[in-house]
Amino acid sequence: MLKMRTALGTTALGVGLLLTSAGPALAFDPPPGTTPTTSGGTVTITVTGTGVRGGSSGHSASRTVSVPAPCYMEPGMTGKEYYEWVSSGKANADWHHTGGDLDGAFKPYPGYEQYKDDDKGHWYGGVCSSETFGDDLDSFFKFADEWFANHKSVYVPAGQAPPTPPVPPQLLRDVASRELTIPEPAIDWNPKRSGDGSTLVNLDTWVWVKDRVDNLYVDATANSVTGAQTAHVEAKLSTLTVSAPGAGSTTCNGMGTPYAPGAANPCTIQFTKASPLGGTTPVTATTTWGATWSYNGTDMGAIPQQPAPQSYTTNIGVLEVQAVAR
């Protein structure tokens, strides 16, 4: 049986939901001093890769982030408190008053009597929060139902750690996606006059991205009782679009080819008018990227929210060359 209650905090989408297992001090009002906390409801994830936020694009970096856990184990009553709660008859009364009779008679945890004198250890029950699922409550309820079915309440003696539940692949994917940082496309070009870098009217100007990085990845890894779990998000540059006043717009596959004698497949733009006297023309480059993900080596397809296009504007002088026929 699941019990629903208001979340402990709010998200950008409003108040979320907490689902708790029908365990001591979780489904029922606990005795004073035994209210569980949510201090353990976080997951520490290591992110590594060439696209990690704060790193240098194209160079591997690593850091750790902490995010809310979708499901985790919370401490409830001690062994002694639970024994007294059951043996006093209060457990049956609480079960009845909270609607537990709809699921049958109250059944205490097997073997609870052996902890009747233990006032240090605690029973742990499951808690699931919708915070990490945003407004996708259908996915949250599905995940929570499966999680509760596989994670029953357990007794944890003092000094021992409660079970660490597995982290859902989608959470790791979303962390990797948020960490993925796409660089702004600063460009180079040719012709490029020595001194001021100006190009010329009515000639094809080759344009390419100076940072020759067209593939980035981020791995998000968390440890659990089932071992290390990793979501790999990989982004590949798809197109480069270059636009400027008096030159229109052109879109090329990839990031453009640096100019060199004999080079092929250039990305070019042609200016039809010169820049204002002594001025420059703004040239905007925009790159689009596509991202996919895998989980523990298994291909999972495209990520739900693709990387946003990145733009960068460079001011380039455009000169008109005068020719005199004789």
N, C-alpha and C positions, 0 to 999 in steps of 0.2 A: 504493500500500500504506500502511495506517495502522498505527502502532505505539501501543500503549497502555502507560501507566505511571502510578504513583501521583501524585496531584496534589501540588503544592508546598505546599499548605496545607489546612486543613480548613474545612468550612462548618458551618452549624447542623445539617445533616443528616448530617454525618460526612465522611469522606474522599471527595473528588471524583475525577474522572478527567481526565488530560491525553491528548489525541491529538496526535501530531506527524506531519508529513509525512516521507516517507522521504528526508530530506536530510542533508547532512553535519553532523556534530556534534549531530544531533537524533535520528535513528533509531539511530545507532551510538554507541559510546563514543568521544568525541572525544579528540584528543591533549591532554596536560596544558596547562592555561591557556586552553583554548578552550571551556570549558563555558558554554553560553548562560545569560543571566539572564532574569528576568521583569519587569524594571523598565519595559519598554515595554508591558506587558499591561494598560493601563488606557485608558479612554475618558473624555475631558472633555466633559461635557454641560451646555449652558446651559438652565436652566429659567426660564420666564417665565409670568406669569399672575396672575389674581386669587385663586388658591387656593394660591400657593406657600408652603411651610412657612416660618414665621418672619416672613411679611409681615402686613399688615393686611387682614383679610378683606374682599373686595370691591374692593380697590385693587391695581392691578398692581404686581408686584415681580419682581425677577430676581436670580439667583445662579447660580454654577457648582458642579457636583458631579463627582467622579471615581468611576468604578465599574470593576470588572474587565471587561476586554474578553473576549467569548466566544471570539474568534479573532483572532490577530494574527501578525505576522512577527517571528521571533527571529533574532539573528545566530548564525552557526555558524563554520565555518573561514574563514580568509583565502584569497585566491586561491592564494597560494603553498602553504599547508598542504593545500588540496584537491588541487592538482596533484601534490604529493609523495605524498599518501595514495593517489591513483589510480595513479600511475606506479610506485609501489613494490609494487603488488599487494595492499596491505593492504585496499584497498576491496573487492576481490573476496573476500578471506578474511572480512572483517567481514560482508559481504552473505550469505555462505554460513552463517556461524555464527549469524546472527540470523534465519535462515529465509527470507531473501529469495529463494532459489532457487525457492520455491513460486510466485513471480510471474515467473519467467524469469531470464535472465542479468542481471548488474549492468550498467547503462548510465550512464556519467558524463554530467554536464550538457553539452549542446552548447556548444562554444566555450570550454570551461574552460581550454584551453591558452593562450589569450591573456592569462590572469591569472596565469600560472605564476610571475612574478617580483613580483607585487603582495602585499606583506605588510601592507597597510593596509586595503584593502577587504575585505568579508565576503560570503559567501553567506548569504542569508536564507531560512529555511524556515518553514512555517506551524505554529502551535500552537493548539489549541482546548481550552478548559477548560470543564468542566461546571458550574463554580461558579455562574454566572448563571442556570442552568436549574433549580436546586434538585433535586428528585427526579424531574423529567421527563426521564429519560434517553433515551426514544424521540425526543423533539423534539431533544435535543442531538445524537444520532447522525445524525439526518436533516440538521440544519443543518450539522454538521461535514462530512459526506460532500459536500454541495453546495459548501461553502466550499473544501475541498481540491481539488475538481474544477476550480474557477475561479481558484485562487491557487497557481500553481506557484512553486517556489523560484527566486529571482532573485539576480543578483550586484549588489551596491551598492558602488560606489567610495567611498573615504574622503571624508567631507564631504558626501555626499548622503544624503537621508532615504530610508528604506525605504518601500515602498508602504503607504499607509494604507488598510486594508480597510474596506468599508462596515459599518455597525452594523445589526444585525437590528432590524426594527421592534418586535419584542416587547420588546427591551431598553429602547428608548426609551419604550414604553408603560408598562413596569413602573416606570421611574424617575419618569415623570410621575405615575403612580398613587401611588407612595410619597410624593411631594412634596405631593400634594393634601391640604389640611388643611380639614376641615369644622368650622365654628364651633359652640360650644355654644349652644343656643337659650335665651338669656335672654329673659324674657317681660315684657310689660306687660298691664294689664287694666283693666276698667271694669265696674261702679262701683269707684271708688277714692277713699276719703274723704281729704280734705285733712289733712295732718299725719302720719297713720300709714299711709295707703295701704290701709286695710281695705276689704273688700267685704262683701256682705250675704248672709244666709241666704235660701234659697228664691227667689232671683232669678237669672236668667241672667247669669253673669259672662262678658263678652267677654274672650278671651285671644288674644294675637298675639305673634309673635316681633319683638322690638325691632329687631334688626339685619335690615333689609329686604333681605337678600341671599339669593336663592333659586337662583342660577346661578353656578357657579365653574368656572374652567378652568385647566389647566396645559399649557404647551407644552414638550416636551423636544426640543432640537435638537442634532445633532452634525454635524460636517463630515467628509467623506471624499472620495476621488477622484471619486466620482460626484456630488459637490455636497452641499448642505445637506439633511439628512433630519430631518423633524419628526413627532413623534407628538403629537397634540392629545387630551387627556383632558378631558371636560366632564361636570360633575356638576350635576344639577338636584334641588332639594328636591321630594319627593313628598308626604309626609304629616306632619302635626303631631299628636301624641298628648299629651293633657293628663290627668293623674290626680292624685287627692288623697284622703286619708282622709275619708270622709263625703260624697264627691262622685262616686265611681266614676271612670270613664275615658271619654274621648271622643276620637275620631280624625277629623281634618278634612283635606281636600285642601289643599295649599299651606301657607302659614305664618300663616294667620289674617288677618282684616281689622281694622285699627285702628278703634276706636270713633269715630264721628262721626255727628251727626244725619243720618238718611237713608241711612246706610251699609247695605250688604246683605252676605249670605253670611258671617255671623259664625261664629267657632269659639267655642262656649260650654260652660261647665261650671256645674252648679248644686250649691251646698253645701247639705246637709240638716241640718247642725248647726254651731253656732258653735265657734270655737277655744276652748281652755281659757282661763279668766279670765286676762287679761293676757298671753296667749300668741299663737301663730300656728299656721297649718296649712301643712305642706309641700306645695307644688304642683310636680310634676315634669313638665317638658315634654321630649318626645323627638321628634326629627326623623329621618326616613328619606330617603335620597338614592339616586338611580340615576345611574350613570355609563356613558358610551359613549366610544369613541375613534375617531380617524381617523389615517391615515398619508399624509403629503404630499397632503392634501385628499381622500383616498378613505375613505369610511365603512367602518369595520371592525366595527361592532356594539358590544355590551356588553363592558366589561372583565371578565376572569375573576373577579376578587375585588372585589365591590361595596363601597363605603364603609360602614363600621360606623355604626349609628345613634348619634346624639349626644344626650345628656341633660343637663339642668340643672335643679336644684331651687331654687325661690324660696319663701321663707317669707312667707305672706300672712295677715294678720289677717282673721278672718271674724266679723262681728258679727250678733247677733240684735236686730232692731228690735221694741220693744214698742209695741203699739197698744192704746188703751183706748176702748171703745165707750161713748157717752153717750146 
